[in-house]
Amino acid sequence: MNPTFRNPPNPKILQQLANGSLDQIHNLTRAIRLWVLLSWLYSGEGYIALSSPFTYADWRAAFFGENYKDEKQEDIANYPDPNCACNKTTKQWLIKEDVSVNEWRRSLRKQIAISELDLDELLAEKLFAQVRKSLQNDFDLLVSRNWLKRVTDAPGRSKSYRRVETIPSMFDRYKGSNTKSNLSFKAQIYLDMFSFLDPSLPLLAEQVSEEAIDQETRRVIFHVDYLVPESSPLEDSVDQFQSELQEIWDSGNITPLLLTYRSAHQDQIKECVVYPVCIYFMERAKYLCAYGSTPRGEINWYKYRLDRIISQRIEPLDWQDPRVPQLLREKYQENNLPTPKTVNDLLKEAWGCDFYKETALMVLRFDRTFDRSYLQGITIHNTFTAIDCDRVARLITQYTPNPEHRSALLETFHSRPTTDAYYQLYYRNTDYYPLRWLRALGSKVEILLPWHLRQEMAREIQNTWNLYK
């Protein structure tokens, strides 16, 4: 008898399918798409439409409309058949699988921090309006978790798949991969770390984890420059904090936490009450991004380095606890608590890790040869944009209110070769990360805007020169 997949898309099921926390909207969206894909593959409709084994092309022909093309996003967006799977929304898929949309909404909002607006957008999203690469990655992820089998002896060059004979358990977090089940708890923690390094890395993490045991033949080596010493008590403490935070997020009952934090900036130990949102790996360390009372005594966002949390354990607080800041309690009462999407959106707004700081415009000049060899074709930040000389002059005029400074900058700009390359971007003011990047480039880059950053860089270079002259 052919096995069937009839699990409802409740938060626990979706969390098992997700490649990371469901609080991140891209993880939630993909988890629902995988749920739909499994429901179809292991249904009567799927068994009739696809023989065994089958290729991605076989599935595409059976699942989408006639002459469907999936290499370019514009072809997908312009596909005319409204009944094609590429045009069906999340809401339509739920209804097709006999899921009560209103009950599902309520269940989801009880378990994860998602706003009504984000939920509306999710329900209106076309789940399978994805290019081939993304959908092929979905199949590879299902293989890595034993939901599909890869057929290695099938003819032809295309990947071939076969349905499994027994549906895997949905409630054992590490049963999905034979490799993971053989790893230590600490190793599992490090594999999980990939999911928040960068949205593009989970698939690479899956590939690395498949080879994690065989150190002699592993061909994919992923190095992360990490401040915390390996195999140290500090590393154990950080892993424990991360594990406790993950358990809190998985439970769906996310409350404020009391942390004792050693602040390097303040050179003091502070108690902070925060709402934990997500973990990010940035600036060579793991940070908890949280909203609440900061080491500076403000009520705001802050990123707490896990190795500087000196609490013996994370202490959850009740929402009515008088130590919970009023502004945070109001967000809870208004059902407006921040989510990982909030952090990701802020990071996209401007270059830098301190996503809660003020933004400012930066204009940079590069030698044309350096630009052609090292900058073209890479991503610094999504606001990093090449501009022409006329725009440089306009920006200097617009963003330099002091007439003396403006005149000096324009004179400098006009003295540079017209063949040089210019870029503009938005950055987080006083954020150390952009400053370190600029320092590392040395004479390969020149800051034209803002004036105060240009002067700060000039002072640092002069001070460095004074050490070596």
C-alpha positions in Angstrom: 0.0 0.0 0.0 1.3 3.5 -0.9 2.0 5.6 2.2 0.0 8.9 2.4 0.8 12.2 4.1 -2.2 13.6 5.9 -0.6 15.7 8.6 -2.4 19.1 9.1 -0.2 22.2 8.8 -0.1 23.1 12.5 2.8 25.0 13.9 4.5 21.8 15.2 4.4 20.2 11.8 5.6 23.3 10.0 8.5 23.7 12.5 9.7 20.2 11.7 9.6 21.1 8.0 11.2 24.6 8.4 14.9 25.3 7.9 15.0 27.5 10.9 12.6 29.4 13.2 9.1 30.0 11.9 9.4 33.5 13.2 11.4 34.2 10.0 8.7 34.6 7.3 10.8 33.0 4.6 11.2 29.9 6.7 7.4 29.8 7.4 6.6 30.3 3.7 9.0 27.5 2.6 7.6 25.2 5.3 4.1 25.6 4.0 5.3 25.0 0.4 7.0 21.8 1.6 3.8 20.7 3.4 1.8 21.2 0.2 4.5 19.4 -1.9 4.4 16.4 0.5 0.6 16.4 0.6 0.5 16.2 -3.2 3.4 13.7 -3.7 1.9 11.3 -1.2 -1.7 11.6 -2.3 -3.7 9.6 -4.8 -3.4 12.4 -7.3 0.4 12.3 -7.0 0.7 8.6 -7.3 -1.4 8.6 -10.5 0.5 11.5 -12.0 4.0 10.3 -11.3 5.6 6.9 -11.7 8.6 5.8 -9.7 11.3 7.0 -10.0 10.6 10.5 -11.3 12.6 13.5 -12.2 12.1 17.2 -11.4 10.9 17.6 -15.1 8.4 14.8 -14.6 7.0 16.5 -11.5 6.9 19.9 -13.2 4.9 18.5 -16.2 2.4 16.9 -13.9 2.1 19.7 -11.3 2.0 22.8 -13.5 0.3 23.8 -16.7 1.1 22.9 -20.2 4.3 24.4 -21.7 5.2 25.8 -18.3 8.6 27.5 -18.0 10.4 28.0 -14.7 13.8 29.4 -15.6 12.9 33.1 -15.4 10.7 34.8 -12.9 9.0 36.9 -15.6 7.8 33.8 -17.4 6.3 32.5 -14.2 4.6 35.8 -13.4 3.1 36.0 -17.0 1.9 32.4 -17.2 -1.8 32.9 -18.3 -3.6 29.9 -16.7 -5.2 31.1 -13.4 -5.7 27.5 -12.4 -2.0 26.6 -12.7 -0.3 25.7 -9.4 2.1 28.7 -9.9 -0.9 31.0 -9.5 -2.5 29.4 -6.5 -2.1 31.3 -3.2 -1.4 29.9 0.2 -5.1 30.3 1.1 -6.2 28.4 -1.9 -3.8 25.5 -1.1 -5.2 25.4 2.5 -8.7 25.3 1.3 -7.9 22.6 -1.3 -6.5 20.4 1.6 -9.7 21.0 3.6 -8.0 23.2 6.2 -10.1 25.9 8.0 -8.2 29.1 7.2 -9.6 31.0 10.2 -8.7 28.2 12.7 -5.3 27.9 11.1 -4.7 31.6 11.5 -5.6 31.5 15.2 -3.5 28.5 15.8 -0.5 30.0 14.1 -0.7 33.3 15.9 -0.8 31.5 19.3 2.5 29.8 18.5 4.6 32.3 16.7 4.9 36.1 16.7 3.4 37.1 13.3 1.3 40.2 12.7 -2.1 40.1 11.0 -0.6 42.1 8.1 2.2 39.6 7.5 -0.3 36.8 7.8 -2.6 38.4 5.2 0.4 38.7 2.9 1.4 35.1 3.5 -2.1 33.8 2.6 -2.0 35.9 -0.6 1.4 34.7 -1.6 1.7 32.3 -4.6 3.7 29.5 -3.0 5.0 27.8 -6.2 5.8 31.0 -8.2 9.4 30.1 -7.8 12.2 29.5 -10.3 13.5 26.0 -10.9 16.6 26.4 -8.7 14.4 27.2 -5.6 12.0 24.3 -6.2 14.9 21.9 -7.0 16.4 22.9 -3.6 13.1 21.9 -2.0 13.4 18.4 -3.4 17.0 18.2 -2.2 16.0 19.3 1.3 13.3 16.6 1.4 16.0 14.0 0.4 18.3 15.2 3.1 15.5 14.7 5.6 14.5 11.2 4.3 11.1 12.4 2.9 12.3 11.3 -0.6 15.0 9.0 -1.8 17.6 9.9 -4.4 17.9 7.3 -7.1 21.5 7.1 -8.2 21.3 4.3 -10.8 18.6 5.9 -12.9 19.4 6.5 -16.6 20.1 10.0 -17.8 21.8 13.0 -16.3 18.8 14.4 -14.4 18.3 13.8 -10.7 15.8 11.0 -10.0 13.7 10.6 -6.9 11.5 7.9 -5.3 8.9 8.2 -2.6 9.9 6.5 0.7 8.0 3.4 1.8 7.6 4.6 5.4 6.6 8.2 6.3 9.3 9.6 8.7 8.3 10.6 12.2 7.3 14.3 12.4 8.2 14.7 16.1 11.9 13.8 16.3 13.8 16.9 15.4 17.0 15.0 14.4 15.5 11.9 12.8 15.3 13.6 9.4 18.9 12.9 8.7 20.9 9.8 9.5 24.0 11.9 9.7 22.5 14.3 12.2 21.2 11.5 14.4 24.8 10.3 14.8 26.2 13.7 15.8 26.7 14.9 19.4 24.3 17.5 20.8 27.0 20.2 20.4 27.5 19.2 16.7 23.7 19.5 16.2 23.8 22.9 17.7 26.5 24.0 15.2 24.5 22.6 12.3 21.5 24.6 13.4 23.7 27.7 13.6 23.8 27.8 9.7 20.1 28.6 9.6 20.7 32.1 11.0 24.1 32.9 9.5 22.4 34.0 6.3 19.2 33.2 4.4 21.1 31.7 1.5 23.1 29.2 3.6 20.7 26.5 4.9 21.0 24.4 1.8 24.8 24.6 2.0 24.5 23.5 5.7 22.5 20.5 4.6 25.3 19.6 2.1 28.0 20.1 4.7 26.1 18.0 7.3 25.9 15.1 5.0 29.7 14.9 5.0 30.2 16.0 8.5 31.4 12.6 9.8 34.0 11.8 7.2 36.8 14.3 7.8 39.2 12.6 5.4 37.1 12.9 2.2 34.9 16.0 2.9 35.2 18.4 -0.1 33.0 21.2 1.2 34.7 23.1 4.0 32.8 26.0 5.6 34.9 28.1 8.0 33.3 30.7 10.3 35.7 33.0 12.1 34.4 32.8 15.6 35.6 34.7 18.7 34.7 32.1 21.3 37.5 29.5 21.8 36.6 26.0 20.6 36.0 23.3 23.3 36.0 25.8 26.1 33.6 26.4 29.1 32.6 29.6 27.4 31.6 27.8 24.2 29.6 25.4 26.3 27.8 28.3 28.0 27.0 30.0 24.7 25.7 26.7 23.3 23.5 26.3 26.4 22.0 29.8 26.0 21.3 29.2 22.4 19.6 25.8 23.2 17.5 27.4 25.9 16.4 30.2 23.6 15.6 27.7 20.8 13.4 25.8 23.3 11.6 29.0 24.2 10.9 29.8 20.6 9.8 26.3 19.7 7.4 26.3 22.6 5.5 29.3 21.2 5.2 30.8 24.7 7.7 33.7 24.3 7.9 35.9 27.4 10.3 38.6 28.5 13.6 37.4 29.8 15.9 38.8 32.6 19.6 38.8 31.5 22.7 39.8 33.4 25.0 41.3 30.8 28.6 42.5 30.8 28.6 45.5 28.5 32.0 46.3 26.8 30.7 49.8 25.8 29.6 50.7 29.3 32.3 48.7 31.0 29.7 47.7 33.5 27.4 44.7 34.4 23.8 45.5 33.7 20.5 43.7 34.3 18.3 43.9 31.2 14.7 42.8 30.6 14.2 41.9 27.0 11.9 40.2 24.5 14.1 37.7 22.6 13.5 37.9 18.8 16.3 36.0 17.0 20.0 35.1 17.0 22.3 36.5 14.4 25.9 35.5 13.7 27.7 38.8 12.9 31.0 40.5 13.7 32.5 37.0 14.4 30.1 36.2 17.3 26.6 35.1 18.1 24.2 37.9 19.1 20.7 37.8 20.6 18.6 40.5 18.9 16.1 41.6 21.5 13.8 44.6 22.3 13.6 46.0 25.8 15.8 47.7 28.4 19.4 48.1 27.0 22.7 48.4 28.9 22.5 52.1 28.1 19.3 52.4 30.1 17.1 53.0 27.1 14.0 51.0 25.9 15.1 50.0 22.4 16.5 47.3 20.2 19.9 45.9 21.2 22.2 43.0 20.2 23.5 41.0 23.1 26.7 38.9 22.5 25.9 35.5 23.9 29.3 35.1 25.4 28.8 38.3 27.5 25.6 37.1 29.1 26.8 36.1 32.5 23.5 34.9 34.0 23.6 31.4 35.3 20.4 30.7 33.4 17.8 32.7 31.4 15.0 33.8 33.7 11.6 34.1 32.0 9.3 36.8 33.4 5.5 37.2 33.4 4.2 40.0 31.3 2.7 41.6 34.4 6.0 41.6 36.2 6.8 45.2 37.2 10.3 44.8 35.9 9.0 44.5 32.3 9.3 48.0 30.6 6.0 49.6 30.0 6.7 50.2 26.3 7.4 46.5 25.8 4.2 45.6 27.7 2.2 47.9 25.5 3.6 46.1 22.4 2.4 42.8 23.9 -1.0 44.2 24.7 -1.4 45.6 21.2 -0.3 42.3 19.7 2.6 44.2 18.0 5.6 42.3 19.3 8.7 42.4 17.0 9.6 39.4 14.8 12.8 38.3 13.0 11.3 39.8 9.9 11.6 43.2 11.7 15.3 42.7 12.2 15.9 41.5 8.7 14.0 44.5 7.3 16.1 46.9 9.4 19.3 45.2 8.3 18.2 45.6 4.6 17.6 49.3 5.1 21.2 50.2 5.8 24.7 48.7 5.9 25.8 47.7 9.3 25.1 45.3 12.2 23.7 47.8 14.6 20.3 47.8 12.9 18.7 50.1 15.5 21.0 53.0 14.9 20.3 56.1 12.7 20.9 55.8 9.0 23.1 58.2 6.9 24.0 58.5 3.2 27.6 57.5 2.2 29.3 58.3 -1.1 32.5 56.4 -1.9 35.1 56.7 -4.7 37.2 53.8 -6.1 39.9 53.6 -8.6 38.4 52.2 -11.9 40.8 49.3 -11.9 40.0 48.3 -8.3 36.3 48.6 -9.0 36.5 46.4 -12.1 38.7 43.8 -10.4 37.0 43.6 -6.9 33.7 45.4 -6.7 31.7 44.7 -9.9 29.6 41.6 -9.6 29.7 41.4 -5.8 27.2 42.4 -3.1 28.2 44.8 -0.3 24.7 45.8 0.7 21.4 46.0 -1.2 21.6 49.8 -1.0 25.2 49.8 -2.6 24.6 51.4 -6.0 26.9 52.7 -8.7 26.2 56.4 -9.6 27.5 58.8 -12.2 29.6 62.0 -11.6 26.7 64.3 -12.0 24.8 62.6 -9.1 27.9 62.7 -6.9 28.0 66.5 -7.3 24.3 66.8 -6.5 24.5 64.6 -3.4 27.5 66.6 -2.1 25.6 69.8 -2.5 22.4 68.4 -1.0 23.9 66.6 2.0 26.6 69.1 3.1 24.8 72.2 4.6 28.1 73.9 5.8 29.2 76.1 2.8 32.9 75.7 3.7 32.7 71.9 3.9 30.6 71.8 0.7 33.1 73.9 -1.2 36.0 71.7 -0.1 34.3 68.5 -1.0 33.3 69.7 -4.5 36.9 70.9 -5.1 38.2 67.5 -4.1 35.7 65.7 -6.2 36.5 67.8 -9.3 40.2 67.1 -8.8 39.7 63.3 -9.2 39.9 61.4 -12.5 36.6 61.3 -14.3 37.2 57.6 -15.0 36.9 56.7 -11.3 33.9 54.7 -10.0 31.5 56.1 -7.5 28.9 54.4 -5.3 26.2 55.5 -2.8 24.7 53.5 0.0 23.0 53.9 3.4 24.8 52.9 6.5 24.2 52.8 10.2 25.9 55.9 11.8 28.7 55.0 14.2 28.4 51.3 13.4 31.8 49.7 13.7 31.3 47.1 11.0 31.3 49.6 8.0 34.2 51.5 9.5 36.3 48.4 9.8 35.6 47.5 6.2 36.6 51.0 5.1 39.8 50.9 7.2 40.8 47.6 5.7 40.6 49.0 2.1 43.0 51.8 3.1 43.9 54.0 0.0 41.7 51.9 -2.3 38.6 53.8 -1.1 37.9 57.5 -0.5 34.9 58.7 1.5 33.3 61.8 0.0 30.1 61.8 2.1 29.4 62.4 4.9 31.9 65.1 5.9 32.2 64.0 9.5 33.1 60.4 8.5 35.6 61.6 6.0 37.3 63.7 8.7 37.2 60.8 11.2 38.9 58.6 8.7 41.5 61.2 8.0 42.3 61.6 11.7 42.7 57.9 12.2 45.0 57.6 9.2 47.1 60.6 10.6 47.3 58.9 14.0 48.4 55.7 12.4 51.0 57.5 10.4 52.3 59.2 13.6 53.0 55.7 15.0 55.1 54.6 12.1 56.9 57.8 10.9 
